[in-house]
Every structure is written in structure tokens, then in C-alpha cells.
Amino acid sequence: MISRVPLRDEVYRQILAQLQRGVLAPGARVRDVSLAAQLGVSRTPVREALLRLAREGVLETTLGRGFRVRPLDSAELREVGTILGALEALALRLSPPLDQPRRERLQQLDRRLEQTRGDVSTCLDLEDEWHRVLLEACPNRRLLELIGSLRQIPRRYLAAYMQAAGRLSLSTLPHAKILKALAEGGADSGAAVFEQQWQRGLTELESWTGRGPAVPA
């Protein structure tokens, strides 16, 4: 039974974790009745979570046919990944210089990430939090909201890749390179390194997706 509040957010996280573990595989039907029974909640928070995932591009929904996990598509990954990388680099360029407290928070997140192995959801949560902290001082709040709404799409590709490839953790080396560039060259330098590292990871992930990944159930 899920007891933490707000309930719809916890249900969302539970369903997202199933997607990331491959329990709900790409192309699979998603039934709100089954999920509600499994999670011990009513259908209302489940449908709210499914509609949110549909808005974020993780699920497909059609009238009268319910929800389905979107198949992995290298073209989608390339399109969304290119947009998201450009937006995050822009937010970094618009941000004030990285102060010491925020730098320490980023380094602490990296230490936790280095110590997390075998838990894909936790790794991805820490990765998302690192990006959020990096960009949180950006004064353009609408830009940050747009970034947040797009992050779930490449995240599910990375989750599937980690599961299928047996990767137990995420490297913090790209983070270290970005922080070094920010310290030595400021926002423009940091954003340039960010774009370079993002493009490298995106190319690797797109190549894997294009080979027709087999995600374990």
C-alpha cells in the first residue's frame, strides 16, 4: 500500500520505476485497473499518473484504446535529445556564476552517484537532480519548466540502455569536465563542454537504439 503524499506523485514514481525496470516494456499495453490493484490505490491517481506520462511523451493514448508504452525510436531520441541539449546549454549560459554552495551540492550528488550501483531508478534520479541543481539559478523559469517536461523522454531510453547493456552505474566524468570548464572559463566554456558531452552520450544512445534494443521484461 502506498501511503506517502501527494499520492498521485508517488503513484507516478512507482509506474515510472516499472517502466525503467522494463516491467512495462516498450509497446506494452498499460492497464489502469491492473496497476491500481497492484499498487493498492484507486484508479483515479493511476489515471492521473498515466495522463502525466502521456503528456511527457512516455506513453501513447488513443480514445477507447487506453495507454501503451511508446516504442523506442532513434528518431525521437535524436529530435528530443538535440532540443534538450540546446536548451540546457542555453540555461547554463544564462545562469550566474556557479557559487561554492551549489558546487558542493553537485559534488555531493556525484559522490552518491558513484556509490549507487545496480539501481537504475536511483541512478537516473541522481542524474536528473544533478542537472536540476546545475541549472536552478537560471532566471528564465519558463525555460527550466520546458527542460523539465522534456527530460523524461531521453531518461527512458537511458534506463532501457542501462538495463539491456547491464550497466550498473553512471559515470560522473562528464560532470567533472563541465564543472572544471565552468571554474576555468565561465558559463560559455561550461556550456560548450556540456554540449560536447551531451552530444557524445546522445550519439552512443542513438546508435544503440537504432540497432533494435531488446529490453528484458
C-alpha positions in Angstrom: 0.0 0.0 0.0 1.3 3.4 -0.9 0.9 5.9 1.9 3.1 8.9 1.2 1.5 12.1 -0.1 0.8 13.6 -2.5 -0.5 10.2 -3.7 -0.6 11.0 -7.4 3.1 11.8 -7.4 4.1 8.6 -5.6 2.0 6.6 -8.0 3.7 8.4 -10.9 7.1 7.4 -9.5 6.1 3.8 -8.9 4.8 3.5 -12.5 7.9 5.3 -13.9 10.1 2.8 -11.9 8.3 -0.1 -13.6 8.9 1.5 -17.0 12.6 1.9 -16.2 13.0 -1.7 -15.0 11.4 -3.0 -18.2 8.4 -4.4 -16.3 6.3 -2.2 -18.6 8.2 -2.7 -21.8 8.1 -0.6 -25.0 5.0 -1.4 -26.9 3.2 -2.9 -23.9 -0.4 -2.1 -23.0 -0.8 -0.3 -19.7 -4.0 -1.1 -17.8 -5.1 1.3 -15.1 -7.2 -1.3 -13.3 -4.3 -3.7 -13.0 -1.9 -1.0 -11.8 -4.4 0.3 -9.2 -4.9 -3.2 -7.8 -1.1 -3.8 -7.8 -0.4 -0.5 -6.0 -3.3 -0.7 -3.6 -4.9 2.6 -4.7 -8.0 3.7 -6.6 -7.9 4.2 -10.4 -8.0 8.0 -10.1 -4.3 8.6 -9.1 -3.3 5.9 -11.5 -5.0 7.6 -14.4 -3.6 11.0 -13.4 -0.1 9.4 -13.4 -0.7 7.8 -16.8 -2.0 11.0 -18.3 1.1 12.9 -17.0 3.3 10.2 -18.6 1.4 10.6 -21.8 1.9 14.4 -21.7 5.6 13.8 -21.2 5.8 11.5 -24.2 6.5 8.3 -22.4 3.1 6.7 -23.1 0.7 6.8 -26.1 -3.0 7.2 -25.6 -5.9 6.9 -28.0 -9.6 7.3 -27.4 -11.1 3.9 -26.4 -7.8 2.0 -26.6 -6.2 3.1 -23.3 -2.5 3.6 -22.8 0.6 2.0 -24.4 4.3 2.4 -23.7 5.8 4.2 -26.6 8.2 2.1 -28.6 11.9 3.2 -28.6 12.6 5.2 -31.7 16.1 6.5 -32.5 14.5 9.4 -34.5 12.5 10.5 -31.4 15.6 10.3 -29.3 17.7 12.4 -31.7 15.0 15.1 -32.1 14.2 15.5 -28.4 17.8 15.0 -27.3 19.1 17.7 -29.7 16.4 20.1 -28.4 17.0 19.3 -24.8 20.8 19.6 -25.0 20.5 23.0 -26.7 18.0 24.2 -24.1 20.1 23.1 -21.1 23.2 24.7 -22.6 21.2 27.9 -23.1 20.1 27.8 -19.5 23.6 27.3 -18.3 24.8 30.4 -20.4 22.0 32.4 -18.8 22.9 31.4 -15.3 25.0 33.4 -12.9 28.5 32.1 -11.9 28.4 28.8 -10.0 28.8 29.6 -6.3 30.6 27.4 -3.8 27.4 26.0 -2.0 25.9 24.9 -5.3 29.2 23.4 -6.5 29.4 21.4 -3.2 25.9 20.1 -3.7 26.8 19.0 -7.2 29.9 17.2 -5.9 27.9 15.6 -3.2 25.4 14.3 -5.8 28.3 12.9 -7.8 29.7 11.1 -4.7 26.2 9.5 -4.2 26.0 8.6 -7.9 29.4 6.9 -7.7 28.2 4.8 -4.7 25.0 3.7 -6.4 25.3 0.5 -8.4 22.5 -1.8 -9.6 19.6 0.6 -9.0 18.7 2.2 -12.3 15.9 4.4 -10.9 18.2 5.8 -8.2 21.0 6.5 -10.7 18.6 8.3 -13.0 17.1 10.3 -10.1 20.5 11.5 -9.1 21.4 12.3 -12.7 18.3 14.4 -13.0 18.9 16.1 -9.7 22.4 17.0 -10.8 21.1 18.7 -13.9 18.4 20.5 -11.9 20.9 21.8 -9.4 23.3 22.9 -12.1 20.6 25.0 -13.8 18.4 26.1 -10.9 19.9 29.6 -10.7 18.8 30.3 -14.4 16.5 33.3 -14.2 14.3 32.1 -17.1 11.8 29.9 -15.2 9.8 29.1 -18.3 12.9 27.7 -19.9 13.5 25.5 -16.9 9.9 24.2 -17.0 10.3 23.3 -20.6 13.6 21.4 -19.8 11.9 19.5 -17.0 9.0 18.5 -19.3 11.4 17.1 -21.9 13.8 15.2 -19.6 11.6 12.1 -19.2 12.0 11.1 -22.9 15.7 10.6 -23.1 15.6 9.3 -19.5 13.5 6.3 -20.5 16.0 5.5 -23.3 18.9 5.7 -20.9 17.0 3.4 -18.5 16.4 0.8 -21.2 20.0 1.0 -22.3 21.3 0.5 -18.8 19.0 -2.5 -18.3 19.8 -4.2 -21.6 23.6 -3.4 -21.5 24.0 -4.5 -17.9 25.4 -1.1 -16.9 25.2 -0.9 -13.1 26.0 2.8 -12.7 26.5 6.1 -14.5 29.9 7.8 -15.0 30.4 11.1 -13.3 33.3 12.0 -15.6 31.2 14.3 -17.9 30.0 16.2 -14.8 33.6 16.7 -13.6 34.6 18.1 -17.1 31.6 20.5 -17.0 32.5 21.8 -13.5 36.1 22.2 -14.5 35.2 24.2 -17.6 32.8 26.4 -15.5 35.6 27.1 -13.0 38.2 27.9 -15.6 36.3 29.6 -18.4 32.9 30.6 -17.1 29.4 30.0 -18.4 30.3 29.9 -22.1 33.1 27.5 -21.6 31.0 25.3 -19.4 28.1 25.3 -21.8 30.4 24.3 -24.7 31.7 21.3 -22.7 28.2 20.5 -21.7 27.1 20.4 -25.3 30.1 18.3 -26.3 29.5 15.7 -23.5 25.7 15.6 -24.2 26.3 15.0 -27.9 28.7 12.2 -27.2 26.2 10.4 -24.9 23.3 11.1 -27.3 25.2 9.6 -30.2 26.0 6.4 -28.2 22.5 6.0 -27.0 21.0 6.7 -30.5 23.4 4.1 -32.1 22.2 1.5 -29.5 18.6 2.3 -30.1 18.9 2.1 -33.8 20.2 -1.5 -33.5 16.8 -2.5 -32.2 17.4 -3.0 -28.5 15.9 -6.0 -26.7 14.8 -4.8 -23.3 14.4 -7.5 -20.8 11.0 -7.9 -19.1 
